[in-house]
Amino acid sequence: MRRDLAPEMSDAFSSFSQKVFADGALPARMKQIIAVAVAHVTQCPYCIKGHTRAALRAGASAEELMEAIWVAAEIRAGGAFAHSIIALAEVEAEAAASPEEAHHDHG
């Protein structure tokens, strides 16, 4: 149905996808391993399933896929940790703006 509704865009996306996952500076196997990791970060179950299958067919091992998934999980967690500085800056700004309120329990 997607192709029927927008055939030119569908064909363009398909061509783009084929080019992206073809052997290049990175072998197709590695690109599929990367895709599995990224699919876990984007949390797309269809991508997880399809790229896991493609990675296995390209020669990836279960161990390689699991390590890639752990890398993705660490980067995702690292993003939350790194962005905590934004919340801490607000805590400091609020404390500086109203020192008498800074230690008041609002809960």
N, C-alpha and C positions, 0 to 999 in steps of 0.2 A: 504494500500500500504506500509506503514512504516513497518508493521509486516511482510509482504511478503518479503520485501527487507532485513530485519535483524531480523528474528524470535527469535533467542536466546536472543539478546539484548532487544527486545521488551518484551519478557516474563520476563526477569530479572528486567526490569524497572517496569513492572506491579506488580511483586511480592514485590519489594522494596516499591512501593507506597502503596500497601495494608498494609504492615507491619508498615510503617511510620504513616498512618492514623488510625490504630487500637487503641482501648483503651489501655492505658498503665499508666504511672505515670500521664499523662495528658489524660483526656477523649477525645474521638473522636470529640465531639462537640467543645472543646477548640482548638484542632488541626486545625479544619476547620476554626474557627474564625481567628487563626493565619495565616492560608493560605490565607484568604481573604486580610488581611492586607499586607502580603508579596507580594501578586499578584499586589496590587496597587503600591508598590515600584518598582517591576520589570516591571510594566506596561504591563502585559500580559492579553489582553482582554479575551482570552480563559480560563485562570486560574481564572480570576475574576468571569466570568460567572459560570464555573463549581464548583468552591469552594464556591461561594455564595449559589448556589443551594444545595450543599452538607451540608453546615453549617445550612441552614434553615431546611433541612430534619433531621439533627441531633439534632434539637431543639434550635438553636440559634435564638435570636430575631433580628429584624431590628435595634433596638437600640444598641445591642451589636456589630453588624457588623459595624454600623456607627461610634461607639466609637473606634473600632479597626482600621478603616480606618483613623480616625483623629490621632490616635497614630502613624500610619505609616507616615502620612503627616508631623507630627511634627519631627519625626526622620529624614525623608528625608530633611526637611528644616534645621534641626539642623546640618546635615552633611555639607551642603553648608556653613552655618555660621561658624562651627568649622574649616573648611578648609580655611576660609578667612585669617587665620593666615599665611598661605603660601604666599598669595599675599602680605600681609602687610610686611612680612619679606623681600620680593623682593623690595618693595617700600623703606624700610629702607636701604637695601644693595645698591640700586642704588643711594640713597641720600648720603650715606657715600662715595661711589666711585667717585661721581662727584657732589660735593656740589653746584657748580655754575649752574648746570643743574636742580637741584632738584625742584626749584620753577619756572622753565620756562614752559610756557604753550605751549604744543606741538599740541594743537587742533586747 
